[in-house]
Amino acid sequence: MIDLSEFAERGVIDPARMRAVDQNAVALGLSSLQMMEAAGAALARTALDGDPARVLVLAGRGNNGGDGLVAARYLAGAVEVAVVAVDGEITPETAAQGALLARTPVPVHRVGCPSDLSPLGPLFEKADLIVDALLGVGAAPPLREPIAAIIERANAAPAPILAADVPTPGCRADRVLAFHRPKGPGAMVAPIGIPLEAEIFAGPGDLLALAPRRREAHKGEGGRVLVVGGGPYQGAPYLVGLAALRAGADLVLVATPSPLPYPDVITIPIGGADWGEHRDRLVAEAERADAAVIGNGLGPEAAPIVGALAPHCKAAVFDADALRLPLPVARSTIYTPHAGEFARSFGVRPPDDLAGRGRAVRAAARDGVVLLKGPVDTVSDGERVRFNRTGTPAMTVGGTGDVLAGVVGALLCRLPPFEAAVAGAYANGLAGEAAAAGRLSGLLASDMLTALPEVLYGR
């Protein structure tokens, strides 16, 4: 693989992003058990730094608890070690590590309620080190029992506490060993084998931000999208609109001088090609919309309406004929050029090599997120750079970029611009792969529409 390490993310990582990276790593072939083994081994090495004679591991039911069980197994024989484990249903990975630990002489004391802790007082009082592996990233108070009681015991014990990845909320931590990246300030960091690609290439983890729809959801909660386009190319705005619906938008309005009979979208007919006569209504619709997609099939002569609408859009995807100088800017903006449009918009043709493209797109992303389409898509918000390699040569057919714009527009109703662009590029490529079914030619852009819901929400 070419060296793309310059695009690695640095510093503190938030829980949602860490979950995405974990999922991407699994998709690349690194199993959760492998990551857990590496994390637990690193935790055991760190636990031995102070030469403790007695170590008490507090293990929860999730994968953070599995890290603690691995650490206990590595510590067995080196020190006197015991485990206090929260009783109840545990993750499959933690169950596998528990089965391995059962092959050692390490005692495991299961605690289902606070009273179960009463006979375990000496374990807390005599420990030289307590390892907190109760809850991982994303945990928040209030804590349920018996975890709250376990934390109270740990906090009252004289031993220092080493937290695995993050401290359990309310638990004091004298040291924190974070895995892969720190989740807060002051943490030590241990690598656990996650490849760079899991961070800088889009993957299934980037779809985790799309929370399942609530059962009590009402019409419009998925977002209202305004599409402005058509004229020289009549079908383009309708591909955008239908893709937005398939990607989860609830209401799509298509403003176009070329009305077509698609009952699933609301058409705003523009008489002839005189967009200026409809400016006031379009401004009102732009202000009502959660996101707008502007430019598809529009033609260069309609540039004034693009500039007029842009300041009124809460969020917008500018594509195709909207990508002309001066570039329009909405409150939240995504540009989706191909290589030629990128050169026209930003004054430089993107290099052929991936690293060069990453730098060029990052430099171009001054007023909004840039999603440069290509065999490998490149996305940047001016700081972060992400690549997407889903897709197929069959997607060179006309209209697939319109589908992408619609997907990104729908996701922009629910996600920040950078995350919407990355997830949209990834999902659009997967939909193309599914629709092409291994064929390298003969794909219709409309074939991708039915694949989108399964790609985005079928997990």
N, C-alpha and C positions, 0 to 999 in steps of 0.2 A: 504494500500500500504506500502511496506517496505520503510525504510528511505534511500533515495538516495540524500539527501540534500547536501552531500559533493561534488556532481558533478554539483551543481548549478553554472552558470556563474556569474561572478562578474564584477563590474566596468562599464565603458562606453560601450554602445551597439551602433553599427552603424545602419543606417536606413534600410539597406537590411535585417539585422538579426532581427531587430524589426518587420518588416513586416512579416517575416517568423514566429516569435513567436506569433504574433497576429493571423495569419491564423491557426497555430496549436491549439491555444486556442479555436478558433471558432469550429474547428473540434472536440475538446473535449467537446463541449456543452456550452461554454461561448460565448454569442452572442456579436456582436459589440455594440449593444445598451446597454448591461450590462456594458461593459468596458467604454463606453462613459458616462454612468450615474455615475460610480464610479469616473472617471476622473474629470467630471464637479463638482461633490460634493466636491472633494478634492481641486479643484481650488477655489471654493467659500469659503471654510474654510480658505484657505491661504490668499485670498483677504481681509478677515475680520481682519487679524492679526493686521493691523495698524489702526483699527477703522476709516475707511474712511466714510464720509457722502455721497459722490457721487462717483459711479463707472461707468466707460464707458467700455463696452465690444466691442472689434473689432472682428467680426466673418467672417471667410472666407466661401467658398462654400463646402469645404471638411469636413472630420470628425473632424479635429482640430477646425473648426468653430462650429461643433456640441458640442464639449466640452465646448466652450464658451457660447453657448445657454443654456446648462444645468446649468452652473455656474450662469448665469443671473436669471434663474428660482429659484435657491436656494437663491440667494441674494434678490429677490423680497420680500419686507416687512421688511427686515432687514436694508437696505440702499436704497437711491435713485439710481436706476440703469437704464441705457439706453444702447441700442445696435445699433452699426453701422455695418450693414451686407452687404457684397458684393453681388450685385444682379446677377442673372443668375442661371444656372442649378446647383443643389446641390445634394449631395449623399442622398440615401434613409434614412440613419440613421439621417443625419442632418435635413432632411425634417420632420422626425417624431418628433425630438426635437423642431423644429420650431413650429409645430402644438401644442405641449404642452405649449410652451412659450406664444403662442397666447391666451391661457386661463388665462393669468396673465395680470396685468396692465402695464407690462414693454413695453415701446415704442421701436419699431424696425424701424430704418431708413435705407432704402435700397439705396445703392449707386452703380450706373452703370457706371458713368464717373466722372472725377475730379470735374466738375462743380456742381455735386450733393452735394459736401461737403460744398459749400459756406454758406448755412444757418445753418450748423451744427457746426460752429466755437465755439459757447459758450459751447457745450458739451465737447470739448477738453480743453477749457480754464478753465472751472470751476470744472473739475473732480479732485477728490483727489487721484484716482487710475485709471490707464488704463490697461485693460487686453488684451494682444495680443494673439488672437486665430485665426489669419489669415491663416497661412500656417503651416503644420506639417513637420514631418521628410521627408527628401529627397528634399525639396524645394531649388531652387538655382536661383541666379540672372541670367539675368535681369528679373525684375518683371514687369508684365503687369499692365496697369491701370485697375481699379482705385486703386489697392493695393499700388502702388508706392506713389500715392498722399495721401492715408490714412496714410501710414508710415511717410511721410513728416510732416503731421499734428501732429501725435503722438509724433514724435521726438521733435517738437517745443513746445509742451505743457509743463507746469510746473510740471505736476503730474508724480510720478514714474510709471514705466511700469512693470507689472508682465506678463511674457511669459508663455503660456501654452505649456508644453512639450519641445519645442525649440523656440528660438526667430525667428521671420520672418526675412529673410536676409535683412540687412540694418536697422533693427529696434533696437534701444537701448533697453536694458533690465536691469532693476535694480535687478530683481529677476527672476529666472527660476524655475518653478515647473515641473519636469519631471515625467512621468508616467511609473511605473514598474521599469525602469532602467534609469540612466542618459545617455543623448545623447551627453554630452559635460561636460567639467570641471566646477565645482562651482555650479551645479544645486542641488536644493532640490529634494527629491524623494518621490512620493506618490504611494503606492501599489494600484492596481486597480483590484485585484482578479485573476490575471493570475496564473494558477496552475503551479507548478514546472514541471510537465510532459510536458508542452508546450515547455520547453527549452531543457530538457534532453532526450526526446524521439523524434525520427524522425516523421515527419508528412507532410501534404500537403504543408505547408509553405516552406519546404526544397526543393521543386521543383520550387519555384518561381524564383530561380536564372537562370533557363533555359529560357532565353528570346526567344520569338517567332522568327522563321527564317525570315529574311528580304525577301521581294518579289523579290528584285534584287540580291539575293544570288547566288553565282556561285559554280560550282562543286569543292568540297574540303573544302568549308567553314565549313562544319560540322565536319571536322577532318579526318585525315588519320591514320588508326590503323594497326599496324603490329602484327599478331598473330604468335607465334612460339610454336609449340607443335605437338602432335601426334606421332605415332610410335606404342607403345604397345596398346594405346587406340585411334583408328582411328577417331572416331566421335567427340572427345572432342574439338579440335581446330575449327571445323566447327560450333559447337554450340556457341563457343565464338565469332566467326566472324559474324554469322548471328544475334546474340544478339546485337553486336556492331552496325550493320546496323540498326536494329530495334530501337536502342536507339539513333539514330541520326547521326552516323558516315557516311560520304559520300563514303569513299574508305576503303576497308579492304583487306589486303594481308595476306594469310595464308601460312606460310612456314612449310612444313611437309613432312616426308617420306611416307605418306599415302594419296596420292591425291584422292579426291572424287569429283564427278561431281556436284558441286554447282556453277551455272553460276553467282550468285550475288557476289561472292568473287573472288579475283585474287589469284590463287594458285602458290606458288613457290615450285616446287617439289625438294625434297632432295633425291638424289640417294641413295638407301639403307638406312642405318641409320648413314652414315658418315657425321655428321654435320660439322666437321672441314674443309672438302673440300670446303664448301660454306661460310666459315667465312667472307671473304671479302665482298661478296654480301650482306650477312645478316647485317653486320656492316653498310654498306651504306644505306640499307633500314631502319635500326633502327634510323640512323641519320636523315632520311627524314620524318619519322613518327612523328605525333603529340603525339601519345601514343603507347605503346607496351603492349601486354598481353603475358606473357611467362610462360610456364610450364605445360599447360593443356594436359594430356595424353602423356607427354614427356618421362617418364621413368627415373629412377635414373642414368642410364649410360650416359645420355646427359648433366649432370651437367656442364662440361667444357664450353659448348656453352652458357649457362646461364651467367656464370661469364664473358665470353668474350663480350657479347652483352650489359650487364647492364650499363657500363660506357658511352656507346654511345647513350643511350635512354634519350630523353628530359624528358619523364615521362613514368612510367611503372607500370603495375600491375603484381606482382609475385604470382603465385598460384601453388597448387599441387606440382609437382616434382621440381619446382624452389625453393621451401621452404626447402632448405637443407643448412647446415653450410659449409662454411661461407655464410651468406645470401647475395644475390646480392643487390647492391644499385645503383639506377639510380639518375639522377638529382632531380626528384620528384618521390617518391616511395610510392606504396601502397602494403601491404601484405594482402592476404585474406585466412588465414588458418582456417581449422576446429580445433576442440580441440586437436586431435592427432598431426596434423601438427604444432600447436602452441607449444605443449610440445617439439616436435623435434627441432623446430626453436629457442625457447627462454628458454629451459631448465626447465620449470615449467608447470605443468598441470593446466589449468585454474580452479578456484574454481567453485562449483555449484551455489553458491548464486550470485545474480546479482551485489551487491556492490563489492564483492570480485573479480568478473570477471572484473568489471570496473577498479579496482586498478591494477589488473594484466596486462590488456591490456595497460593501461596508462604507466606502468613501462616498458613494452616491446617496446613501440613506440619511440625508440631512433633514428633510421635511416630513419624512414618513418611512414606513417599512417598504423595502424593495424586495419583490419576489421575481428574480430573473429566471424565466422559463428556459429549459433546455433539456438535453439528455439527462443531466443531473441539475435539478433546480437549486438555486442559491438564494437564501433569504437572509436579510440583515436589517437590524434597526439602528445601525450606526455604531453599535458596540458588539452585540452578539452576532455570530454567523452560524447558520445551520444549512446543511445540504440535504437534499432529498433525491433518492435514486429509484423510487418506484416509477413505474410506467413501462411503456413498450414502444418499439418503432412504429407500431400500427397507429399510434396517437399523433402522427404527423398530419393526419387528415384534418381538414378545416372543421372548426367548431369545438375542438377539445379545450382550447384556451377559454372559450366562452363558458364552458362547463366549469372550468377551474375558477373563473371569476365569480360565478354564481355560488359555488361551494364556499369560497372564501368570504363572500358577502354574507351568507347565512351564518357562518361561524363568527363573523365579526359582530353579530348581534349579541353574542354570548361570551366571547373571549377577547382579550386584549389583541391589538393588531399583530404583533409578532407571533404570538401563539396561534392566532387564526390563520395566518399565512403558512406557518409550518404544518399545522394539522391539515389545512386544505390541500396543500401540495401533496402531502403523503396520501391522503384519502383519494384525491383525484387520480393519482398514478395507480393506486390499487384498483380503483373502479375500471380504469382502462385495461389493466391486466386481466381482470375478471371478464370484462366484455369481449376482449379479443380472444380469450380462451386459447392462447398459444399461437394464434395466427398473426402473421406480421403485416398483413394487408386486409382490406375489406371491412375495417371497423367503421361504424358510423358514430359520430359524437353522441347522438341520441341513445345509442346502445348503452352508454355508460350510466345513464340516468337511473335505471332500475337497479344497478349494482351499488349505488351510493349508500342507501340506507343500511344495507348489510355490512358494508365496509365500515361505516361510521358507528352504527348502533347495534350490530348483530352480536357483539361479544357478550 
